[in-house]
Amino acid sequence: MSVTDPADKPILLVDDDEELTALLTDYLGKQGYRVEAAGEGPAGLQRARSGDHSLMVLDIMLPGMDGFEVIKELRKTSALPVIMLTARGDDVDRIVGLELGADDYLPKPFNPRELVARIKAVLRRTEAAPADPRPAARLGSGRLTFGDLGIDPEGYRAYLGGREIDLTAIEFALLRELAQAAGRVLSRDTLLDRVRGREFEAFDRSIDVHVSHLRQKLGDDPRRPRFIKTVRSVGYVFIAEETLG
């Protein structure tokens, strides 16, 4: 099934606002999505770890365990796509959520139609990526190799020194786009368009947060980069030369 259609697995909605939960369950149901709801952080985390869902919509303010704690614990074992619900205009919450591994964010209050659009965009990016990826026996035939860094675009996996790197969907998409355009500068707008599939506010800097997180996982020092170089006021360029793998 295409991710532009309702997903095979239900969406997990973790929010303690019963009225909002009922509204979204009804609205998403009319769009063909199945929804499972949890009203507390610990319960949401437990269900998210089950592997039974295509995506999680996660509120920050939750009883028992807030959304930040939930995604921090979840990312230790799972790459389940996550859309975080944040307070409108609260850049700190948005940035922290992205740093912890959220795939997208949506400020409250929001139009349910926009949530559906975000869900479709995130699922489209992660169609080939399992919620809980395991090491592949080998890289796909279309692999990219840059020294000890291997990237399998079709398998949604990346390896450094022979070990799989735990990347979120957006981090992998960024790495793939940069690596496939090695030697060419990609602007922030271009990356946002390719990776997130929607228009962003002119001053949205979330792309920088994701690149920073990706660099940390690659062990890449921005002052002396091996892989990703910042082009001031423009964007980023993948500087490593591809080798035969």
N, C-alpha and C positions, 0 to 999 in steps of 0.2 A: 504493500500500500504506500502510495506517495505521502510524504509528510505534509503536503498541502491539503490533504484530506484528513479527517479525524484519525487520531493515532489508534493503533491496535491495543495498546496498554492505556489504562486510565491515567489521568492527571491527578497528582496529589496536591491538594490545597491545604496549606497549614496556616490557619488564621483563627483567632479566638473571637472574632466579630461574627456572631451567629447570623445576623441580618445580611451582612455582606456575603458570607459563605452560602447562604440559601440563594441569594440573588445570582451569584456566579455559577453555582451548581445548575440552576435552572437555565441560565443564559448559555453556558457552555454545552449543556445537554441539547439545547435546540440547534447548536452548531454541529452536533453529532459526536461530541466528546463525552466520555464517561469521567466522572469525578469522584474521587475518594477524599473525604475531609478529615482533618485532625485539628483539634482546638488547642493543643498544648505542644510545646517544643519537644519534650522527650518522646511523646507518642508519634509526632511527625518524623523525628529522626529514626525511630524504630521502623516505621513503615517505609521510609525512603531507602533504608538499607536492604529491603526485601527483594529489590530487583523487579518488582511487580508494576512499575510505573514508567511512563515515557518522559515525564517532566514533573518538576515540583514548583509550585507557586508558593513562596515563603514570605510571610510577614516578619518584620523585625521584632515588634513588640508582642511577645508571647509569654504566657505563664510557664513556670517550671524551668525553662531554658529559652533564651531569646534567639532570634533568627541567626545572629552572628555565631553563637555557640553551635547551633544546629549545623550550619554549613561548614564550619571549621571541623567538626567531628566527622561529618559526612565525607568531606574531601580526603580523609585519611584512607578511605576504602572504596569510594565510588565517584564516578564522573557523571552521575545523573544530572541532566541539565536543570538549572535552577534560575527562576526569575524572582528577584526579590522585590517586595513591596516596601517603599520607603516613604517617609514624610516629605511632602512637597517642599522643594527648595533646600532640603537638608543635604548639602554636598558631602558632608562628612560621612553620613550613613551610606550614601551611594558609593563613595570611594572605598570605604572599608569593606562593603559587600563585594565589590569587584576584586579587591585585593585578596579576599578570602576564597574567591573562586566562583562567584556568581556569573552566569552567562549573560544576564541582562537585568535591568531594573525598571521599575515602573512607580512613579510617585503617586501617592494618594492625594486627593480623590482622582479616579481615572474613569474613562469610558470603557465599558466592557468590550467594545469593538476593538479598542487598541490592545487590550490584553490578548484577544484572539490573534491579532496581527503579530504580536510579539511571540506568542506560542508557535505560530506557524513558522516564523523566521528562525527561531531557535531550533525547532525540530528539523527544519530544512538543512541547517548547518550540521546537524548531528545524525543525519539519516543513516550513515554508514558506521557510526561509532556506537559500540555497545555501552550500556549504562555502567557496567563494571568491567572495564577492559582487562584482559589477561595477556601476558606476553605472547606474541606470535612466534611461530616456529621459524619463520623467515620473513624478510621484507617482500612486499609485492613487486611485480615486474616493473612498475613505474617508479621505483624507489629513487630517491635523491640521496647522494652520499657526499658529505663534506668532511673529510678527515675522519674523526671518530664520531661524527654526527650522522645518523641515518634517519631519513624521513620516508614514511610509507603513505603517500597521499590517499590511496584507495583504502587502506586499512585503518586510517586515522591513528597511526602510531608513530612515535619518534623514539630514537635510541641514542644514547650518549655513552660511549665506551662499552657498548654491548648491552647496556641496561636500559630498559624502557623508562622513559620520562613520564611522570604523572602530570598530564596537561589537561586543562579544562578545554571545552569545545572551542571557545574563542581563542585561547592561547595556541591551540594546534592550528586553527584556521589562519591566525596571524603568521605563525612560523611557515606554514605551507605557502601562503601567498608571497611572503618575503623571499623564501628560498627559491621558488619557481621563477622569481624575477631577479635573481641574484645579479648584482652589478648595476641594477636600475633603481633609482630613487622612487619610492612610492610615497605620495603625500598622505597625510592623515585622512583627508577626505576620501581618497581612493581606497585606503584600507578600511575605513568605516563602511563605505559602500559595498565593498567586496565581502567583508566579514560579517557585518550585521544586517545588511540587506535593507536598510531604511535610512531616511534622511535624519540627521542629527542637528541639534542646535549649533550655530556657528562657533560657539566657544566651548563646546563639549570636549573635555580633555580626558575622557575615560580611556581612550586608546593608549594614552601614555601610561596609565596605570597597568593595563594589560601587558604592554611591552616590558615595563619594569619587572612585572612578575615573571614573565617569560624569560627575561635575562637571568633572573635569580636561579631559575630551574636549569638553565643552560650553563650556569657558572660563568656568565659573560660579564666582564667588567666594562661598564660603559665608557670608562676613561681609556681603556686599552682593549677594545672589543675584538673578539675572534669572529663573531658572527653578525651581530646587528649594530650598525653605526647610526647615530643620530645625525640628521642633516638639519642644522639649526633653522628654525622657522618654516621648515618644509615638511619633513617626515622622517622616514627611515630607509636604509639600504642594507641588504644582506651582502656582506663583503667577502665571505669565504668562497673559494673556488671549488667547483664540483669535481669530485674524483670518480673514477670508475669503480662501481661496487660489484 
